[in-house]
Amino acid sequence: MFESLLLVSTKYSLITGFAVIGFTMWVSYWLSAKLTQGRIHGSAIAILLGLTMAYFGGLFTGGNKGVVNVPLLSGIGLLGGSMLRDFAIVATGFGVKIDELKRAGMAGVNALIVGILSSFIVGAIVAVMFGYTDAVSITTIGAGAITYIVGPVTGAAIGASSEVIALSIAAGLVKSILVMVMTPFVAPLIRLNNPRTAIIFGGLMGTSSGVAAGLAATDAKLVPYGCITAAFYTALGCLLGPSILFIAVRTIIPG
């Protein structure tokens, strides 16, 4: 009986992935209601559970893909892959009201510029603190702090080594995870409760997956607005990273 169930579940891994995700969400919202009286959103708990499962999945299997290394859960790799992720992010754009975008106006544009520059500067400073002294490595790691997409795009364009590009991806992933987990907790403090602030928040943080998950855990109605500016953030970062930002760093630190 168990072997037959395991065989069918492995064969139809995508359906199994949906079932596991659904069960995880149910447990998360139950924990939210019973243990925190709703003060910590169920989606935030689900993110933490997912990260924990990914850690132990990789630890026990010796792999580097989290729960995907478990044959029974291999369908989660497709369910959580870039294709469905990007489809979901693009689909949220249909929930945006144009009037709300217009009201954000220059505030959204300014948030993009401030968000990209501040993330890049922090990433570049960290790179220098860890002993990197050449402009290519500093720019690549700084670009990774913008997002884990901008980092490798910039690194490939300016000739960074594979090790530095990997570090830039890691920096972007850390940022994305922090945004995912921390957004529900800081939202009341920064009044992240309306479309205008969501647009500005997406422009400041920029990581599409982190902003989408964080806003979903805060208020699902805000997700489209944050994702709109987050998408522009990534595109603008890919343009600025290997051009203006690299030139600026090379001017300050030759090499």
Secondary structure, DSSP 8 states (H G I E B T S, - for coil): -HHHHHHHHHHTHHHHHHHHHHHHHHHHHHHHHHHSTTSS-HHHHHHHHHHHHHHHHHHHHT-SSGGGGSGGGTHHHHHTSHHHHHHHHHHHGGG--HHHHHHHHHHHHHHHHHHHHHHHHHHHHHHHHTT--SHHHHHHHHHHHH-TTHHHHHHHHHT--HHHHHHHHHHHHHHHHHHHHHHHHHHHHHT--SHHHHHHHHHHH--HHHHHHHHHHH-GGGHHHHHHHHHHHHHHHHHHIIIIIHHHHHHHS--
